[in-house]
Amino acid sequence: MPNIAKNHNKFFSSLLVSSLLLCAPTAYAKDVIVQGLDVIEPATDMPMGQSSSGDNTLLPEDDDLFGLEGGGYLHAFLTVGGEYTDNLFNVNVDEKNNFLTTITPGIWLSLPSRKEIPLTIAPNNTSPGGLQASLEDFTSFDRMNIYLLGGVTYKMYSEDSDLNDYDARLEGLFKYNLRGGFSIEAIDRFTRSQDRFDVGSSTAKNVRTYISNLAIANADWEITEKVRTKLSYSNFYLDYDDKEDEWLSRTDNTFALFGYYNYSVKTSLFLEYRYVDVAYDINANKDSDYQFIFGGFNWLTTDKTSLRFKLGYQERSFKNDAINDAVDNSDNADNDGLALELALNYQFTEKSKLVFALNHSIEETDSYNSLDKQILAGDLRYELEFSEKFLGLCTLRYEHSEYTMVVGSDRNEDRYYFKPALQYLFQDWLMAELSYSYDTRHSSQDYYDYDTNTISLWINSAL
């Protein structure tokens, strides 16, 4: 009898969660794959000559611009690309070939003058707070730092001209270092984009466009040579254009407190507490609070190796008590778990480099029929400089997703991404990139399986 009662409790708990989640003001019983900016960013998302780590640059050595020696530095960039794919919509039936033409003009400036982008901001729509991995601290000995970047990507599709659209990006940083080791910093990233083509997401009949804005404010205090603390607040705003997608729109407010201890010149230890308030626009039943507690270290062993590692505990609590009770009585849902971030840079030689990143966390769902999802994602990138003008790159990505389903059968997925590329520098302001990518997903629900091959050629210029 106790087992029977327990099974009945689980059944009614699951039914309760389903009812609460599927009776939102606007209900559309369909899955949506939300695509933020993956760790693997397209060439068009970075100015020419800039790698995601900021190591590669094509900008001229001369720091004078318009006769302003040592002053601000203004950079214009332009990317023109062509991309052929054999499966535009990432489906496993009725696959469509397409040739995509893109044109990306943009401009960025910095004060004081810089040749490298000072930070990489990659918002992710499903991550609580809008970031899947923490931003690296921007350090500078200058009293004031200003950085602004704006760019637009025009997209033209051969398969259907009605798909033609544009993406926009505007981001900036302001940092001011005061006396006594105190500094303040403001960061903002505005994005206008669309979900990647996928089953149940962007299609020829319904392209899912959205805007997002990630704003961050930091206050940093170096108390002594050994001890440092930081207070951070961020706001992530996500808004979908179409009414059918409004159930995905939300606002996240994040508060974080850090404590650092410089164990040695090359090693610093830290503790982090982070709180995230997630509020949906129309489906309050999915509103929740996240709490993270991390411990970790930053390790710079030599000029060739750097490692950032953080391990902790993540807890999610829904603001609707009925959903929390149902989750507690369910075998298929979990409100807490491991949180992990790792970033490794290793310089084998002067001409070869390895970058590795790993992330594990609970994220917001991108499926209407699920409560949330757990993500384990790993990225491996290898760079080899054949000559001063010829560079080879190879990127591997693996992502495992486990959805907490409230309707339908279990859904677990493995996604593999492989991309070798060659870059050739014609001039100090002009570079070309030729790449091939293979993207495949294997799901416990065959409906979401796909295999996609893509060949791309980009011509990039920067001043």
C-alpha positions in Angstrom: 0.0 0.0 0.0 2.7 2.6 0.8 4.2 2.0 -2.7 0.9 2.4 -4.4 0.3 5.7 -2.5 3.7 6.9 -3.4 3.1 6.1 -7.1 -0.2 8.0 -6.9 1.5 11.0 -5.4 4.1 11.0 -8.2 1.3 10.8 -10.8 -0.7 13.6 -9.4 2.4 15.7 -8.8 3.3 15.3 -12.5 -0.3 16.1 -13.5 -0.3 19.2 -11.3 3.0 20.5 -12.8 1.6 19.9 -16.3 -1.6 21.7 -15.5 0.1 24.7 -14.0 2.6 25.1 -16.8 0.4 24.4 -19.7 -2.5 26.7 -18.6 -0.5 29.8 -19.1 -2.3 32.9 -20.5 -1.1 32.0 -24.0 -0.5 28.3 -24.5 1.1 26.8 -27.5 1.8 23.1 -27.1 5.0 23.0 -29.1 8.8 22.8 -28.6 11.0 25.8 -29.2 14.8 25.6 -29.4 16.2 28.9 -28.2 19.5 29.8 -29.7 21.5 32.4 -27.9 25.1 32.9 -28.9 26.9 29.7 -28.6 30.5 29.5 -27.4 31.2 28.8 -31.1 30.5 32.2 -32.6 30.4 32.8 -36.4 33.2 34.7 -38.0 30.7 37.6 -38.5 30.3 38.1 -34.8 33.8 39.3 -34.3 35.6 42.2 -36.0 38.2 41.0 -38.6 41.4 39.9 -37.1 39.9 39.4 -33.6 39.8 35.9 -32.1 37.4 35.1 -29.3 40.3 35.3 -26.9 41.5 38.6 -28.4 44.9 37.1 -29.3 44.8 37.5 -33.1 44.7 41.0 -34.6 45.1 42.5 -38.1 45.1 46.1 -37.0 48.1 48.3 -38.0 50.9 48.9 -35.6 50.7 52.7 -35.8 48.8 54.1 -32.8 48.1 57.5 -34.5 44.6 58.1 -35.8 43.6 61.4 -37.4 46.8 62.9 -35.9 45.7 62.0 -32.4 48.8 60.3 -31.0 48.0 58.2 -27.9 44.4 59.2 -28.0 41.2 57.2 -28.9 41.5 54.5 -31.5 38.6 54.0 -33.9 38.4 50.8 -36.0 36.1 50.0 -38.9 35.5 46.4 -40.1 33.6 44.7 -42.9 32.9 41.0 -43.5 31.4 39.5 -46.6 30.6 35.8 -46.5 29.0 33.0 -48.5 27.8 29.8 -46.8 26.4 26.6 -48.4 24.5 24.1 -46.3 22.7 20.9 -47.2 20.2 21.2 -44.3 19.2 24.8 -43.7 16.4 24.0 -41.1 18.3 21.3 -39.2 15.7 18.6 -39.7 15.7 14.9 -40.5 13.0 15.0 -43.2 12.5 17.2 -46.3 16.0 18.7 -46.0 16.6 22.0 -47.9 19.8 23.2 -49.5 20.7 26.9 -49.2 23.3 29.4 -50.1 23.5 32.2 -47.5 25.1 35.6 -48.3 26.0 37.9 -45.4 27.4 41.4 -45.2 28.6 42.7 -41.9 29.7 46.3 -41.5 30.7 47.5 -38.1 32.8 49.9 -36.1 34.4 49.9 -32.7 36.4 52.4 -30.6 38.5 52.3 -27.4 40.0 54.8 -25.1 43.0 54.5 -24.5 43.9 53.1 -27.8 43.8 49.3 -28.2 44.3 46.8 -30.9 42.3 44.0 -29.3 38.7 43.8 -28.2 38.9 44.1 -24.4 36.3 41.4 -23.6 34.0 38.8 -25.3 30.3 39.0 -24.3 28.3 35.9 -25.4 24.7 36.0 -24.1 22.8 32.7 -23.9 19.0 32.9 -23.8 18.4 29.8 -21.7 21.0 30.5 -19.0 19.7 32.2 -15.8 21.1 35.7 -15.8 21.9 35.5 -19.6 25.4 34.1 -19.4 26.4 30.4 -19.6 30.0 31.2 -18.5 31.3 34.0 -16.4 32.9 37.0 -18.1 36.6 37.3 -17.5 37.7 40.3 -15.4 38.9 43.2 -17.5 42.1 44.6 -15.9 43.9 47.8 -16.8 46.3 50.2 -15.1 44.7 53.2 -16.9 42.5 55.5 -14.9 39.6 55.3 -17.3 38.7 52.8 -20.1 36.0 53.1 -22.7 35.0 50.6 -25.3 32.1 50.7 -27.8 31.2 48.4 -30.7 28.3 48.3 -33.1 27.6 46.0 -36.1 24.9 44.8 -38.4 24.7 41.5 -40.3 22.5 41.4 -43.4 21.4 37.8 -44.3 20.2 36.8 -47.8 18.9 33.3 -48.4 18.7 31.5 -51.8 16.1 29.0 -50.6 13.5 31.6 -49.8 14.0 35.3 -50.0 11.2 35.8 -47.4 13.8 34.5 -44.8 16.1 37.5 -45.5 16.7 39.4 -42.3 19.4 41.1 -40.2 21.1 40.7 -36.9 22.3 43.7 -34.9 24.9 44.0 -32.1 25.8 46.9 -29.8 28.0 46.6 -26.8 30.2 48.7 -24.6 32.3 48.9 -21.5 33.2 51.7 -19.1 35.7 51.3 -16.3 37.1 53.9 -13.9 39.9 53.1 -11.5 39.9 55.3 -8.4 42.5 55.7 -5.7 42.8 53.1 -2.9 42.3 50.1 -5.1 38.6 50.8 -5.8 37.1 50.6 -9.3 33.7 50.8 -10.9 32.6 49.2 -14.2 29.6 49.1 -16.5 29.1 46.6 -19.3 26.2 46.4 -21.8 25.3 44.1 -24.7 22.2 44.6 -26.9 21.4 41.9 -29.4 18.8 41.7 -32.2 18.8 38.2 -33.6 16.7 35.0 -34.2 16.6 31.5 -32.9 18.6 29.1 -35.0 16.6 27.1 -37.5 15.5 24.0 -35.8 12.6 21.6 -35.4 9.8 23.5 -33.7 11.7 26.7 -33.7 12.5 29.1 -36.6 11.1 27.8 -39.9 10.3 29.2 -43.3 6.8 30.0 -42.1 7.7 31.4 -38.6 11.1 33.0 -38.1 11.4 33.6 -34.4 13.1 36.9 -33.8 14.0 38.5 -30.5 15.9 41.3 -28.8 17.9 41.0 -25.6 19.9 43.3 -23.5 22.5 42.3 -20.8 23.5 45.1 -18.5 26.2 44.6 -15.8 27.4 46.9 -13.0 30.5 46.0 -11.0 32.2 47.5 -7.9 35.7 46.1 -7.2 37.8 46.8 -4.2 41.4 45.7 -3.8 41.6 45.9 0.0 45.2 44.7 0.3 47.8 43.1 -2.0 46.3 39.7 -0.9 42.6 40.4 -0.5 40.0 41.7 -3.0 36.2 41.8 -3.1 33.7 42.5 -5.8 30.0 43.2 -5.9 28.0 42.7 -9.1 24.5 43.4 -10.4 23.2 42.5 -13.8 19.9 42.7 -15.7 19.0 40.4 -18.6 16.0 41.4 -20.7 14.7 38.9 -23.4 11.7 39.8 -25.6 10.3 37.8 -28.6 8.5 39.6 -31.4 5.8 37.1 -32.1 2.9 36.6 -29.7 3.2 32.9 -30.1 6.6 33.1 -28.5 5.8 35.5 -25.7 5.9 32.6 -23.1 9.7 32.7 -23.6 10.1 36.4 -22.8 11.5 37.1 -19.4 13.6 39.4 -17.2 16.5 38.1 -15.0 18.0 40.1 -12.2 21.3 38.8 -10.8 23.3 39.8 -7.6 26.7 38.4 -7.0 29.4 38.8 -4.2 33.0 37.7 -4.7 35.9 37.3 -2.3 39.5 36.8 -3.7 42.7 35.8 -2.0 46.0 36.1 -3.8 47.8 33.0 -2.6 50.8 33.8 -4.8 51.8 35.9 -7.8 50.5 33.2 -10.1 47.5 31.8 -8.1 44.4 33.4 -6.7 41.6 31.7 -4.8 38.0 32.9 -4.7 34.5 32.3 -3.3 31.3 33.4 -5.1 27.7 33.7 -4.1 25.1 34.4 -6.8 21.4 35.0 -6.7 19.2 35.1 -9.8 15.6 36.2 -9.9 13.8 34.9 -13.1 10.5 36.5 -14.0 8.5 35.6 -17.1 6.3 38.1 -18.8 3.1 36.0 -19.2 3.8 32.6 -17.5 4.3 33.4 -13.8 4.2 29.7 -13.0 7.7 29.4 -14.3 9.1 32.3 -12.2 11.9 31.1 -10.0 14.9 31.9 -7.9 18.4 30.5 -8.4 21.2 30.4 -5.8 24.8 29.5 -6.6 27.7 28.9 -4.2 31.1 28.5 -5.9 34.7 28.0 -4.9 37.6 28.1 -7.3 40.9 29.4 -8.4 42.7 31.3 -11.2 46.1 29.8 -12.0 48.7 31.4 -14.3 51.5 28.8 -14.1 53.7 30.3 -16.9 53.4 32.5 -19.9 52.1 29.5 -21.7 49.3 28.3 -19.4 46.3 29.8 -17.7 43.5 28.0 -15.9 40.2 29.2 -14.4 38.2 26.6 -12.4 35.1 27.0 -10.3 33.0 24.3 -8.7 29.9 24.7 -6.7 26.3 24.0 -5.9 23.2 25.3 -7.6 19.6 25.4 -6.2 16.5 26.5 -8.0 13.2 27.3 -6.2 9.9 28.0 -8.1 7.9 30.9 -6.7 4.8 28.8 -7.1 4.7 26.5 -4.0 2.6 23.9 -5.8 5.2 23.4 -8.4 8.0 23.1 -5.8 5.9 20.4 -3.9 5.3 18.5 -7.2 9.0 18.6 -8.1 10.0 17.3 -4.6 7.7 14.3 -5.1 8.9 13.5 -8.6 11.6 11.2 -9.7 12.1 13.0 -13.0 12.8 16.5 -11.6 15.6 18.0 -9.6 15.8 21.6 -8.3 19.5 21.4 -7.3 22.8 20.0 -8.5 26.4 20.5 -9.6 27.5 23.8 -11.1 30.9 23.8 -12.9 33.0 26.1 -15.0 36.4 25.5 -16.4 38.5 27.4 -18.9 42.0 26.4 -20.0 44.5 28.1 -22.3 47.7 26.3 -23.2 50.4 27.6 -25.6 52.2 24.5 -26.8 54.7 26.5 -28.9 54.9 30.0 -30.3 52.8 28.8 -33.2 50.3 26.4 -31.6 47.7 26.9 -28.9 44.9 24.9 -27.2 41.7 26.3 -25.6 39.4 24.2 -23.6 36.1 25.1 -21.8 33.6 23.0 -19.8 30.3 24.0 -18.3 27.6 22.1 -16.3 24.4 23.7 -14.9 20.6 23.7 -14.7 19.1 26.2 -17.2 15.8 27.6 -18.2 13.9 25.3 -20.6 13.6 25.9 -24.3 10.8 23.4 -24.7 7.2 24.3 -23.8 6.6 20.8 -22.5 9.5 20.7 -20.0 10.3 22.3 -16.7 14.0 23.0 -17.2 17.1 21.3 -18.6 20.5 20.2 -17.4 23.4 21.1 -19.7 26.9 19.6 -19.9 28.9 21.4 -22.6 32.5 21.2 -23.6 34.5 23.1 -26.3 38.0 22.3 -27.6 39.8 24.6 -30.0 43.3 24.1 -31.5 45.2 26.8 -33.4 48.3 26.2 -35.5 50.2 28.9 -37.3 51.8 27.4 -40.4 53.4 30.7 -41.4 53.0 34.4 -40.6 50.1 34.6 -43.1 48.6 31.1 -42.8 46.6 29.8 -39.8 44.8 26.6 -39.2 42.0 26.1 -36.6 39.9 23.2 -35.5 36.9 23.4 -33.1 35.1 20.6 -31.4 31.9 21.0 -29.3 29.9 18.5 -27.4 26.7 19.3 -25.6 24.5 16.9 -23.5 21.0 18.1 -22.5 18.6 16.4 -20.1 15.1 17.8 -20.1 12.7 17.6 -17.1 9.5 16.8 -19.1 6.1 17.4 -17.7 4.3 16.3 -20.9 5.5 13.5 -23.2 8.3 11.0 -23.0 11.8 11.7 -21.6 14.0 13.8 -23.8 17.8 13.5 -23.7 20.1 14.8 -26.4 23.7 14.7 -27.5 24.9 17.4 -30.0 28.3 17.2 -31.7 29.9 20.0 -33.7 33.1 19.8 -35.7 34.7 22.7 -37.6 38.1 22.8 -39.2 39.1 26.2 -40.8 41.9 27.9 -42.6 42.7 31.6 -42.5 45.0 33.4 -44.9 46.3 36.9 -44.4 46.6 38.8 -47.7 47.5 42.2 -46.2 47.7 43.5 -42.7 44.1 44.6 -43.1 42.6 41.8 -45.3 42.1 38.1 -44.4 40.0 35.2 -45.8 38.7 32.2 -44.0 37.6 28.9 -45.5 35.8 26.4 -43.2 33.7 23.2 -43.1 31.4 22.3 -40.3 29.5 19.1 -39.4 26.7 19.5 -36.9 24.6 16.6 -35.6 22.2 15.9 -32.8 21.0 12.6 -31.5 17.8 12.7 -29.3 15.8 10.1 -27.4 12.9 11.6 -29.4 13.9 11.0 -33.1 11.9 14.0 -34.1 14.8 16.2 -33.0 17.6 14.4 -34.8 19.5 16.0 -37.7 22.8 16.0 -39.6 24.0 19.2 -41.3 27.1 19.9 -43.4 28.2 23.5 -44.1 31.0 25.1 -46.2 31.8 28.7 -45.7 34.0 31.4 -47.2 34.6 34.8 -45.5 36.5 37.8 -46.6 37.2 40.1 -43.7 38.8 43.5 -43.5 39.7 45.8 -40.7 41.3 49.2 -40.2 
